[in-house]
Amino acid sequence: MQPLVSIIVPIYNLSQYLQRGLDSLLQQTYTNLEIILIDDASHDDSAQMIAAAAAEDDRIVPIYQPENRGVSAARNAGLAVASGTYIAFMDGDDWVEPGFIETLVRALIAGKHDLVVSPFYTDNPESKPLPKISLRDKQYSRKAFIRAMLMPVGRVRGYLWNKIYRRDIIEAQHIRFDEDVAIMEDELFTVQYALATKSFHYLGAANYHHVVRYDSATQSLGVIDALPQQVSALLRIQKLIAALPDDDGEVVRPEPETQER
C-alpha cells in the first residue's frame, strides 16, 4: 500500500505554463497522490483550468482563494487540507519527470529519513545538464544540511520543490509559512522543519525542472527592492539557529542569499 503524498501547488496567473505542470503530476509513476491546486485569485484562465482538471481526476483538490494573498498564504491553505503521510511542493510554472515522487518516497522510507532532497534541472529555456557530482547520494547532518540549504549556489538550496517532508512533523511543530514574508519564505519554513528533525538524505536523482521566468514575482522586484526582504528573512533565520549546536557541537551560520530564484 503506497502512503498518500500530498503535493501542494500555488497558482497565480499561470495559464500559459500550468497544463504542462499538471500533466506531469498526473503522469507520475507513483499514483497515490493528493494534488492540491490553490488558485490565488488569478485573473487569467488558471481557475478554469484547475476546475477542468479536477473534474477529470479525483486526485485533484482545488482551492480557490477569494482574494490574492500571496504564495505563503496559498501554501498554508494547501497545508490546512493536506491529508498525506508526506508533503511535496511544486511551483505551478514548473514540471516534473514521471519518477519524481516515487524516487523521493522510496528513499525516504528505505532510509527512515525525515527529509529527502534531490538535485534539479534549470530550464532556461532548455534543461542544462548537471555535473556528475550532483548525482551522487549523500547523507547530511543537520548542520551540513542547513548550511547547504542557505548557500547561494548548489543543488540543495532553500527551495521547497526539490524536497519531500513528513506531514506528522510539520503538524506536530505547527510549521506554517509566514504570510508577511514574500521572499525566502521557503527557507524559513525548511529551517524550522530542519531544527525539528535529524536525518537528511541527498538523493542523486534529478527529476524536477525549475523553469526560469523573467516575469516572475521575485524577478520583477529587482535586486534593490528584494534586498530588504532578504535581509529581514536572513535575520529571522539567524535568530532561529544562532544558538543551536548541531551533532558536531558547532553553531550553524547562514550564508548570504543572492537574487537567483
Secondary structure as the mmCIF struct_conf table of DSSP 4:
data_model
#
loop_
_struct_conf.conf_type_id
_struct_conf.id
_struct_conf.beg_label_comp_id
_struct_conf.beg_label_asym_id
_struct_conf.beg_label_seq_id
_struct_conf.end_label_comp_id
_struct_conf.end_label_asym_id
_struct_conf.end_label_seq_id
HELX_LH_PP_P HELX_LH_PP_P1 GLN A 2 LEU A 4
STRN STRN1 VAL A 5 ILE A 11
BEND BEND1 TYR A 12 ASN A 13
HELX_RH_AL_P HELX_RH_AL_P1 SER A 15 LEU A 26
TURN_TY1_P TURN_TY1_P1 GLN A 27 GLN A 27
BEND BEND2 THR A 29 THR A 29
STRN STRN2 LEU A 33 ASP A 39
BEND BEND3 ALA A 41 ALA A 41
BEND BEND4 HIS A 43 ASP A 45
HELX_RH_AL_P HELX_RH_AL_P2 SER A 46 GLU A 56
TURN_TY1_P TURN_TY1_P2 ASP A 58 ARG A 59
STRN STRN3 ILE A 60 TYR A 64
BEND BEND5 PRO A 66 GLU A 67
HELX_RH_AL_P HELX_RH_AL_P3 VAL A 71 VAL A 81
BEND BEND6 THR A 85 THR A 85
STRN STRN4 TYR A 86 PHE A 89
TURN_TY1_P TURN_TY1_P3 GLY A 92 ASP A 93
STRN STRN5 TRP A 95 VAL A 96
TURN_TY1_P TURN_TY1_P4 PRO A 98 GLY A 99
HELX_RH_AL_P HELX_RH_AL_P4 PHE A 100 GLY A 111
TURN_TY1_P TURN_TY1_P5 LYS A 112 LYS A 112
BEND BEND7 ASP A 114 ASP A 114
STRN STRN6 LEU A 115 VAL A 117
STRN STRN7 PHE A 120 ASP A 123
BEND BEND8 ASN A 124 GLU A 126
STRN STRN8 SER A 127 SER A 127
HELX_LH_PP_P HELX_LH_PP_P2 LYS A 128 PRO A 131
HELX_RH_3T_P HELX_RH_3T_P1 LYS A 132 LEU A 135
BEND BEND9 ARG A 136 ARG A 136
STRN STRN9 LYS A 138 TYR A 140
HELX_RH_AL_P HELX_RH_AL_P5 ARG A 142 LEU A 150
BEND BEND10 MET A 151 VAL A 156
BEND BEND11 GLY A 158 GLY A 158
BEND BEND12 LEU A 160 LEU A 160
TURN_TY1_P TURN_TY1_P6 TRP A 161 ASN A 162
STRN STRN10 LYS A 163 ARG A 166
HELX_RH_AL_P HELX_RH_AL_P6 ARG A 167 ALA A 172
TURN_TY1_P TURN_TY1_P7 GLN A 173 HIS A 174
TURN_TY1_P TURN_TY1_P8 GLU A 179 ASP A 180
BEND BEND13 ILE A 183 MET A 184
HELX_RH_AL_P HELX_RH_AL_P7 GLU A 185 LEU A 195
TURN_TY1_P TURN_TY1_P9 ALA A 196 ALA A 196
STRN STRN11 PHE A 200 TYR A 202
STRN STRN12 TYR A 208 VAL A 211
HELX_LH_PP_P HELX_LH_PP_P3 VAL A 212 VAL A 212
TURN_TY1_P TURN_TY1_P10 TYR A 214 ASP A 215
BEND BEND14 SER A 216 SER A 216
HELX_RH_AL_P HELX_RH_AL_P8 ALA A 217 ILE A 241
TURN_TY1_P TURN_TY1_P11 ALA A 242 ALA A 243
STRN STRN13 PRO A 245 PRO A 245
TURN_TY1_P TURN_TY1_P12 ASP A 247 ASP A 248
BEND BEND15 GLY A 249 GLY A 249
HELX_LH_PP_P HELX_LH_PP_P4 GLU A 250 GLU A 250
STRN STRN14 VAL A 251 VAL A 251
HELX_LH_PP_P HELX_LH_PP_P5 VAL A 252 VAL A 252
HELX_LH_PP_P HELX_LH_PP_P6 PRO A 254 GLU A 257
BEND BEND16 GLN A 259 GLN A 259
#
